[in-house]
């Protein structure tokens, strides 16, 4: 008999009466006396198998995650057994014969995705990642990443870009950026490569080489402290173009995103890309990556509070400090615990604020058209006239929660309120839209290091200054504005880029501002300076963090859910126990590394 080969997500009513064969893993196994039911699973879906009579006796030896091939006839399910939650839920295969391809040990955790079933510990899932990848949700995550990546490639190919590969083993330029991973050279004693933090310098060299439109799905490596949205190795969509400006690059990315929404998410909603200046973003939202899905803005209420009798804030104001507030529509009531923000949450928020650098936090709420507090003495000290002024200026309504912070440092206060704004916004989820993009521009070219007090690049040391602020490089470099642009989605920075410096003398001057002498510049970036000296074009680009972009699109904070084999928070691969120690004998024999050679 001829059996048609199908996958486990393919069966529908058109197959009824046909003889088929399929491969897969035994996921659920249920013995109902006269019949044995097994859900056969593969990448494409699940199909219910029915074993009867003599076949059932043989199948009773099957265990979870056994790999089998089955041959059988497709029949319609009884009406009361239809499973509408899966695509194949109307039919099932009555097995005539089967073959065990491979047995399996009992998995250390369930591979079934159900809302009622909690996920296994993440470290356990990462140790057995090859099993975790069989879960339906993980398959969906990886397939979504694949569709996004394919569409990105097609978009840039269609727009005349060349997909190129830049080196991974590169010169170590430790003076800038994050810590790098070092790779010893076997042939050159006591010399090392760095794993590329990004293709930055090499894509600029492509522009100097006359390749005017470059893109790459690039692997990057940074030895950073780990967070839920960071990995030591990650992927970025890297782009560089010649003879174009910021408008072209932003337009290119906006059209890419619209294409991805239409072709992959099948979402035809109108997407806006508002442009915010860095200073305005910080003043309004306390962040250079503001979440614009909700409206709550930060207000400077220093003048109003100066007229109050609330000494906690008055002391800060008298010391030339700042008082700022942000409000949220929370349906708050002191008489109800049903609100997402209750008194217990607000008390915990005060401790959270201390963790963000504030000494404390004042919170108020609106009830029956008036600002009130717990205890009432706080609102009484603020005074009815000040409260009325806040009601009008901040457009407050019943149920609103107001948080008020104060500090001598305006930057610290804004950043702390920005973090609290994001926390409360995520808690309430009173979003006006599902996706909120924004461009952030007009960043300072340099930041001051909080520890050393020295200037450092705000983005990277190859970003060009704006023409009207370039004059401050020698005298007041903190006034210099960068031709930089970041793109933000739902409060996450998903990409950043800039127009680059194409003049070798300007590049040397910019590097000298961050404390590099001419000898260091020559030893570290001499190859770039030389290249810029041979007719470098105007050029610029952008890099999108692919892992973070994908996780944000699917409303997940954890990028590890979208990476095949991620590292944990200690930069460990639990799957293969990397990193591992290397014996002194091997270091010496294979890499010529001796202890005394390490400076």
BELSULVEN-V875918 format. One record per residue. N is the residue number from 0. PHI is phi as a letter, one per 20 degrees, with the letter a starting at -180 (none if undefined). Layout:
{{N PHI} {N PHI}}
This chain:
{{0 none} {1 e} {2 d} {3 f} {4 f} {5 c} {6 e} {7 f} {8 d} {9 e} {10 f} {11 b} {12 f} {13 f} {14 e} {15 g} {16 n} {17 e} {18 e} {19 c} {20 c} {21 b} {22 d} {23 r} {24 d} {25 f} {26 e} {27 e} {28 c} {29 c} {30 d} {31 d} {32 n} {33 f} {34 c} {35 d} {36 d} {37 c} {38 e} {39 e} {40 c} {41 b} {42 g} {43 e} {44 q} {45 c} {46 c} {47 e} {48 d} {49 c} {50 d} {51 c} {52 l} {53 f} {54 f} {55 f} {56 g} {57 f} {58 f} {59 f} {60 e} {61 f} {62 c} {63 g} {64 m} {65 f} {66 e} {67 c} {68 d} {69 c} {70 c} {71 a} {72 d} {73 e} {74 c} {75 f} {76 f} {77 f} {78 g} {79 e} {80 d} {81 f} {82 d} {83 f} {84 e} {85 c} {86 f} {87 e} {88 f} {89 e} {90 c} {91 b} {92 d} {93 e} {94 f} {95 e} {96 a} {97 b} {98 c} {99 e} {100 e} {101 a} {102 e} {103 b} {104 f} {105 f} {106 g} {107 f} {108 b} {109 f} {110 d} {111 e} {112 e} {113 c} {114 f} {115 f} {116 d} {117 f} {118 f} {119 f} {120 g} {121 f} {122 f} {123 f} {124 f} {125 f} {126 f} {127 d} {128 g} {129 f} {130 e} {131 g} {132 f} {133 f} {134 f} {135 g} {136 f} {137 f} {138 f} {139 f} {140 f} {141 f} {142 f} {143 f} {144 g} {145 f} {146 f} {147 f} {148 f} {149 f} {150 f} {151 f} {152 g} {153 f} {154 f} {155 f} {156 g} {157 f} {158 d} {159 n} {160 e} {161 e} {162 e} {163 c} {164 d} {165 e} {166 f} {167 e} {168 e} {169 c} {170 f} {171 f} {172 d} {173 f} {174 f} {175 c} {176 m} {177 e} {178 f} {179 d} {180 e} {181 d} {182 c} {183 f} {184 e} {185 f} {186 e} {187 d} {188 f} {189 l} {190 c} {191 c} {192 e} {193 d} {194 f} {195 f} {196 f} {197 a} {198 e} {199 g} {200 f} {201 f} {202 f} {203 f} {204 f} {205 f} {206 f} {207 f} {208 f} {209 n} {210 e} {211 e} {212 c} {213 d} {214 b} {215 b} {216 e} {217 d} {218 e} {219 c} {220 c} {221 b} {222 e} {223 d} {224 f} {225 e} {226 c} {227 f} {228 d} {229 c} {230 b} {231 f} {232 c} {233 b} {234 c} {235 c} {236 e} {237 d} {238 c} {239 b} {240 c} {241 d} {242 l} {243 c} {244 d} {245 g} {246 f} {247 f} {248 f} {249 f} {250 f} {251 f} {252 f} {253 f} {254 f} {255 f} {256 f} {257 f} {258 f} {259 f} {260 f} {261 f} {262 e} {263 d} {264 e} {265 l} {266 d} {267 d} {268 f} {269 f} {270 d} {271 d} {272 c} {273 f} {274 d} {275 d} {276 f} {277 g} {278 f} {279 f} {280 f} {281 f} {282 f} {283 e} {284 c} {285 m} {286 b} {287 e} {288 c} {289 f} {290 e} {291 e} {292 f} {293 c} {294 e} {295 g} {296 d} {297 e} {298 d} {299 e} {300 d} {301 g} {302 f} {303 f} {304 f} {305 f} {306 e} {307 e} {308 d} {309 e} {310 f} {311 g} {312 e} {313 f} {314 f} {315 f} {316 f} {317 f} {318 e} {319 m} {320 e} {321 c} {322 c} {323 c} {324 b} {325 b} {326 d} {327 c} {328 f} {329 c} {330 l} {331 f} {332 b} {333 f} {334 e} {335 c} {336 d} {337 f} {338 f} {339 f} {340 d} {341 d} {342 f} {343 f} {344 f} {345 f} {346 f} {347 f} {348 f} {349 f} {350 f} {351 f} {352 f} {353 f} {354 f} {355 e} {356 o} {357 e} {358 e} {359 r} {360 b} {361 d} {362 c} {363 c} {364 b} {365 d} {366 b} {367 l} {368 m} {369 c} {370 f} {371 c} {372 b} {373 c} {374 f} {375 f} {376 f} {377 f} {378 f} {379 f} {380 f} {381 f} {382 n} {383 f} {384 f} {385 f} {386 f} {387 f} {388 f} {389 f} {390 g} {391 f} {392 f} {393 e} {394 l} {395 e} {396 c} {397 g} {398 n} {399 f} {400 d} {401 c} {402 d} {403 c} {404 c} {405 b} {406 a} {407 f} {408 e} {409 f} {410 f} {411 f} {412 f} {413 f} {414 f} {415 f} {416 f} {417 f} {418 f} {419 f} {420 g} {421 f} {422 g} {423 f} {424 g} {425 f} {426 f} {427 f} {428 l} {429 e} {430 e} {431 e} {432 b} {433 f} {434 c} {435 c} {436 e} {437 a} {438 e} {439 d} {440 c} {441 l} {442 f} {443 f} {444 f} {445 c} {446 d} {447 e} {448 f} {449 f} {450 e} {451 e} {452 m} {453 e} {454 f} {455 c} {456 f} {457 f} {458 c} {459 b} {460 f} {461 d} {462 f} {463 f} {464 e} {465 f} {466 g} {467 f} {468 d} {469 g} {470 f} {471 e} {472 g} {473 f} {474 d} {475 c} {476 f} {477 f} {478 e} {479 f} {480 d} {481 e} {482 e} {483 d} {484 b} {485 d} {486 d} {487 c} {488 c} {489 l} {490 n} {491 c} {492 f} {493 d} {494 a} {495 b} {496 b} {497 a} {498 e} {499 e} {500 f} {501 d} {502 e} {503 f} {504 f} {505 f} {506 f} {507 f} {508 f} {509 f} {510 f} {511 f} {512 f} {513 e} {514 n} {515 e} {516 f} {517 f} {518 f} {519 f} {520 g} {521 f} {522 f} {523 e} {524 c} {525 g} {526 f} {527 f} {528 g} {529 f} {530 f} {531 f} {532 f} {533 d} {534 m} {535 f} {536 f} {537 f} {538 b} {539 a} {540 a} {541 a} {542 c} {543 d} {544 f} {545 f} {546 f} {547 f} {548 g} {549 f} {550 f} {551 f} {552 g} {553 e} {554 l} {555 c} {556 e} {557 e} {558 f} {559 f} {560 f} {561 c} {562 d} {563 g} {564 c} {565 e} {566 e} {567 e} {568 f} {569 d} {570 m} {571 d} {572 e} {573 f} {574 f} {575 d} {576 m} {577 f} {578 e} {579 d} {580 f} {581 d} {582 f} {583 g} {584 f} {585 f} {586 g} {587 f} {588 f} {589 e} {590 c} {591 l} {592 d} {593 d} {594 g} {595 f} {596 e} {597 e} {598 e}}
